[in-house]
Amino acid sequence: VKNISVKELRRGYVAGDSKNNPPKAASDFLAQVIVLNHPGQISNGYTPVLDCHTAHIACKFAEIKEKCDRRTGKTTEENPKSIKSGDAAIVNLVPSKPMCVESFSE
């Protein structure tokens, strides 16, 4: 990295090639989540703090798309109202601040 001081770098910053596929902030993203230990039900609108790489950012559960089997990943319920401890789900998340995420295929 050229022309930048160590003092200008902070935890969570993302570096990339500005000319070849530069990193972009995600306005929302799909994530597979597994609820490990949570009292009660989690429904749309819930906003936990997520750890992604070294960033700690609040992300809102915009939509719980489907419940799925933890081991196989197969869909068990479409558009569930809520999820609870032990459930796995595909969820559309909306970060409260700019956040860089990579797709699973990359």
C-alpha positions in Angstrom: 0.0 0.0 0.0 1.5 3.3 -1.1 1.0 6.9 0.0 -0.9 6.1 3.2 0.1 6.4 6.8 -0.5 3.7 9.3 -2.4 6.3 11.4 -5.0 6.6 8.6 -5.9 2.9 8.8 -8.6 1.7 11.2 -10.1 -1.7 12.1 -12.7 -2.8 9.6 -11.2 -0.8 6.6 -11.2 -2.7 3.3 -8.5 -2.4 0.7 -8.8 -3.4 -2.9 -7.8 -2.7 -6.5 -9.6 0.4 -7.6 -9.2 -0.5 -11.3 -10.1 -4.2 -11.2 -13.3 -5.2 -9.3 -13.1 -2.7 -6.5 -14.8 -3.5 -3.2 -18.3 -2.0 -2.7 -20.5 -1.4 0.3 -23.5 -3.7 0.4 -26.9 -2.0 0.9 -28.3 -5.5 1.8 -27.2 -9.1 1.5 -28.5 -12.7 2.0 -27.0 -14.6 4.8 -27.4 -18.1 6.2 -27.7 -17.7 10.0 -27.9 -20.3 12.8 -29.5 -19.1 16.0 -27.3 -20.6 18.7 -28.6 -19.2 22.0 -31.4 -16.6 22.0 -34.3 -16.2 24.4 -37.6 -16.1 22.6 -38.4 -15.6 18.9 -36.6 -13.6 16.3 -38.7 -11.9 13.6 -38.4 -9.3 10.9 -37.1 -6.0 12.2 -34.7 -7.6 14.8 -31.3 -5.8 14.7 -28.4 -7.6 16.3 -24.8 -6.6 16.1 -22.9 -8.9 13.6 -19.2 -9.6 13.4 -18.1 -9.8 9.8 -14.3 -10.0 9.4 -13.1 -7.4 12.0 -16.2 -5.1 11.8 -19.0 -5.0 14.4 -22.1 -3.6 12.7 -25.8 -3.7 13.6 -27.7 -5.4 10.8 -31.5 -5.5 10.6 -33.4 -8.7 9.7 -35.3 -7.2 6.8 -36.9 -10.5 5.8 -36.6 -14.1 6.9 -36.8 -15.8 3.5 -36.8 -19.4 4.6 -36.0 -21.9 7.4 -33.6 -24.6 6.4 -32.2 -27.8 7.8 -28.9 -27.1 9.7 -27.1 -30.0 8.2 -28.4 -30.4 4.6 -29.3 -26.7 3.9 -32.7 -27.9 2.4 -35.6 -25.6 2.8 -38.1 -26.6 5.5 -40.4 -23.6 5.6 -40.9 -20.6 3.2 -41.3 -17.1 4.7 -41.5 -18.1 8.4 -42.9 -15.5 10.8 -40.0 -16.1 13.2 -37.0 -18.3 14.1 -35.8 -19.5 17.5 -32.7 -21.1 19.1 -31.5 -24.1 17.1 -33.0 -22.9 13.8 -31.1 -22.2 10.6 -32.5 -19.6 8.1 -31.7 -17.6 5.0 -32.2 -14.0 5.9 -32.0 -10.7 4.0 -29.9 -8.4 6.2 -29.5 -4.6 6.0 -26.4 -3.1 7.6 -26.9 0.2 9.6 -23.5 1.5 8.3 -21.5 0.8 5.1 -20.3 -2.7 5.1 -18.2 -4.8 2.7 -19.2 -8.5 2.3 -18.0 -11.1 -0.1 -20.3 -13.6 -1.8 -19.9 -17.2 -0.6 -18.8 -18.3 -4.2 -15.8 -15.9 -4.1 
